[in-house]
Amino acid sequence: MTSAPTLVVRYFAAARAAAGVPEETVPGAGSLDALAGALADRHGARLATVLTMASFLVDGVAWHDRRAPLPAGATVDVLPPFAGG
């Protein structure tokens, strides 16, 4: 018996605060849009708002096409806009 593919999602800064966890393993999602929807359902409106503004890395590579299929077993980094001085 094989298990369903999963993704590791790592949250940074405001995304971490909104999700309430630094990292989690979730069932594989077809695309970044699908993943964002599942994460918003899991963690609520605050994270949903952050996800609309966030940038994403998939296995360390900037991922711009939110409808492109995510690779099974990928690590997705959620990077909200950062402010600095």
C-alpha positions, 0 to 999 in steps of 0.5 A: 500500500502506498501513501498519498503524496504530501507537501511540507509547508514552511511559514515565515514571519507573518505567515508563521504567526497567522498559521500558528505553526512554523511548519507542517506536512499536508496532503499534496495539492494540485497547484499553489492555488489549491494548496492556498485554499486548503491552508486557508480552510485549515487556519482561517481568514488571517492566513488567507489574507497573508497568502494573497500577498505572499511569495512562494518557493517550491524546493527553493525555486520561486514559483510564480504560476499559481496554477502549475502542478506542484511536485509530489513531496515538495517543500513549499516556503510561504514568504509574506512581504517583509519590511525592513529598516 
